[in-house]
């Protein structure tokens, strides 16, 4: 299950506990997760991943990461792209994926 969560988070992809989100979100990650064709995607798991996203990613980051569910290759392209903005996003996204794997795989 842990591997499945990491794959889901990475394809859309913080140590310590996840707390209640500080800001409301448009639920872009949850919608993309639920709409994905992955067998492990379900409302509960996608909701958990969204909670982690709310805590670890800005809304703009969530919208960008949600596109990875439909086209996982976009994540690879962004990871390899030059630029400090892309590098900063990738660090936040990687943190999100690791946190989702830890928090949502129980």
C-alpha positions as CSV (number, residue, x, y, z in Angstrom):
1,X,0.0,0.0,0.0
2,X,2.9,2.4,0.8
3,X,4.3,1.9,-2.7
4,X,0.8,2.6,-4.2
5,X,0.5,5.9,-2.2
6,X,3.9,7.0,-3.3
7,X,3.1,6.2,-6.9
8,X,-0.2,8.1,-6.7
9,X,1.5,11.1,-5.1
10,X,4.3,11.1,-7.5
11,X,2.2,10.7,-10.6
12,X,-0.1,13.5,-9.8
13,X,5.1,12.9,-7.1
14,X,7.6,16.2,5.7
15,X,8.5,14.2,8.2
16,X,6.3,14.3,11.3
17,X,2.5,14.4,11.6
18,X,0.3,16.2,9.2
19,X,-1.8,18.9,10.9
20,X,-5.0,20.6,9.8
21,X,-4.5,22.7,6.7
22,X,-4.1,26.4,7.3
23,X,-5.8,27.4,4.1
24,X,-8.8,26.2,2.1
25,X,-7.9,24.6,-1.2
26,X,-9.7,24.0,-4.5
27,X,-9.1,20.2,-4.1
28,X,-7.3,20.0,-7.4
29,X,-5.2,17.0,-6.3
30,X,-8.2,15.1,-4.9
31,X,-10.3,15.6,-8.1
32,X,-7.4,14.5,-10.3
33,X,-6.7,11.5,-8.1
34,X,-10.4,10.4,-8.1
35,X,-10.5,10.9,-11.9
36,X,-7.4,8.9,-12.5
37,X,-7.5,5.3,-13.9
38,X,-5.3,3.9,-11.1
39,X,-6.8,0.9,-9.3
40,X,-5.7,2.0,-5.9
41,X,-7.3,5.4,-6.2
42,X,-10.4,5.7,-4.0
43,X,-12.2,8.5,-2.2
44,X,-10.5,7.9,1.1
45,X,-7.0,7.7,-0.2
46,X,-7.5,10.7,-2.6
47,X,-8.9,12.7,0.3
48,X,-5.9,11.9,2.4
49,X,-3.5,12.9,-0.3
50,X,-5.5,16.2,-0.7
51,X,-5.1,16.9,3.0
52,X,-1.4,16.4,2.8
53,X,-1.3,18.7,-0.3
54,X,-3.2,21.4,1.6
55,X,-0.6,21.3,4.3
56,X,2.5,21.1,2.1
57,X,1.7,22.8,-1.2
58,X,0.5,26.2,-2.3
59,X,-2.7,26.2,-4.4
60,X,-0.7,27.0,-7.5
61,X,1.5,24.0,-6.8
62,X,-1.5,21.8,-6.3
63,X,-2.9,22.8,-9.7
64,X,0.4,22.1,-11.3
65,X,0.8,18.7,-9.5
66,X,-2.7,17.7,-10.3
67,X,-1.8,17.6,-14.0
68,X,0.7,14.8,-13.2
69,X,-2.2,12.4,-12.6
70,X,-3.3,12.7,-16.2
71,X,0.2,12.8,-17.7
72,X,2.9,11.5,-15.4
73,X,5.6,12.3,-17.9
74,X,5.0,16.0,-17.2
75,X,6.5,15.4,-13.7
76,X,9.6,14.0,-15.3
77,X,9.9,16.9,-17.7
78,X,9.5,19.4,-14.9
79,X,12.0,17.6,-12.7
80,X,14.6,17.8,-15.4
81,X,13.8,21.4,-16.5
82,X,16.3,24.2,-15.7
83,X,15.4,27.2,-13.5
84,X,15.2,28.0,-9.9
85,X,11.4,28.1,-9.9
86,X,11.2,24.6,-11.2
87,X,13.8,23.4,-8.7
88,X,11.9,25.0,-5.8
89,X,8.6,23.5,-7.0
90,X,10.2,20.1,-7.3
91,X,11.5,20.2,-3.7
92,X,8.1,21.1,-2.4
93,X,6.5,18.4,-4.6
94,X,9.0,15.8,-3.4
95,X,8.2,16.7,0.2
96,X,4.5,16.4,-0.6
97,X,5.0,12.9,-2.1
98,X,7.1,11.7,0.8
99,X,4.6,13.0,3.4
100,X,1.6,11.5,1.5
101,X,3.3,8.2,1.5
102,X,4.0,8.3,5.2
103,X,0.6,9.7,6.2
104,X,-1.8,8.0,3.8
105,X,-0.5,4.4,3.7
106,X,-1.7,3.0,7.0
